[in-house]
Amino acid sequence: GLTVAATQTPVIDHPTVTLEGATPMSKRILVTYATRAGSTAEIAAAIGESLAARGYAVDVKPVNEQPALAGYTTVIIGSAIRIGNWLPEAIEFVKRHQATLSGLPVALFTVHLRNTGDDEASQTARTAYLNAVQPFVPHAETVYFSGKMDFSRLSWLDRMIAKMVGAVETDERDWNQIRGWLPVGL
Ligand SMILES: Cc1cc2nc3c(=O)[nH]c(=O)nc-3n(C[C@H](O)[C@H](O)[C@H](O)COP(=O)(O)O)c2cc1C
């Protein structure tokens, strides 16, 4: 009944992956991410795999695991967009590590479904998604990936919000764009 629907939230996997690069290299990359429905986690894993295939040693970890930054030469941080903003735990991660991040190559990837066009209005709107995070890492490279809407992976409340704004189920992830992305000179 309604009570059950209101209290059940789907369990979303937050995978952690360690990939040793094919060739020994001095670069060790952290890919850390925040997700609600899992699509950003899958994108983070694909980025990790593509970098590992190029020879880098890569760790893919949820920001909720509070990964330490010691030993990494490059840090890649990704978040899903919810109601116009990065997820709070991803913003907190950037804030907490601001000092360390300022001395490292950093890339931010943003996963979203609206404002994906090449027109100026779209570009301005998606740039604003980073307003709460970019001031802490002004040197970071940024990239935007289209995401996925899967009602079965949403909490009851999020499903209500999504349906109220007329969202439809879709998977817009461009795996060639994602796997082909080579951030910060890698
Ligand atoms: C409740 C809700 C609010 C969302 N708000 C936005 C938004 O403001 N702008 C946008 O571009 N995408 C928005 N999205 C789309 C998500 O960013 C997209 O579904 C993304 O792939 C979700 O990532 P995740 O699966 O890692 O949670 C929203 C999705 C939901 C469910």
The ligand as an ORCA input file, in Angstrom:
! r2SCAN-3c Opt
* xyz 0 1
  C      14.514     14.533     -8.243
  C      15.415     14.793     -9.408
  C      15.834     16.089     -9.689
  C      16.676     16.350    -10.786
  N      17.060     17.638    -11.043
  C      17.808     17.898    -12.142
  C      18.176     19.234    -12.468
  O      17.860     20.188    -11.769
  N      18.890     19.448    -13.606
  C      19.287     18.419    -14.421
  O      19.941     18.670    -15.434
  N      18.993     17.123    -14.121
  C      18.258     16.855    -13.006
  N      17.940     15.558    -12.703
  C      18.445     14.471    -13.548
  C      19.609     13.738    -12.885
  O      20.721     14.595    -12.764
  C      19.972     12.504    -13.719
  O      18.885     11.613    -13.650
  C      21.256     11.827    -13.266
  O      21.629     10.853    -14.216
  C      21.072     11.200    -11.910
  O      22.304     10.660    -11.470
  P      22.358      9.401    -10.456
  O      21.700      8.250    -11.189
  O      23.809      9.189    -10.252
  O      21.639      9.789     -9.202
  C      17.103     15.283    -11.619
  C      16.699     13.971    -11.314
  C      15.856     13.719    -10.234
  C      15.437     12.316     -9.954
*
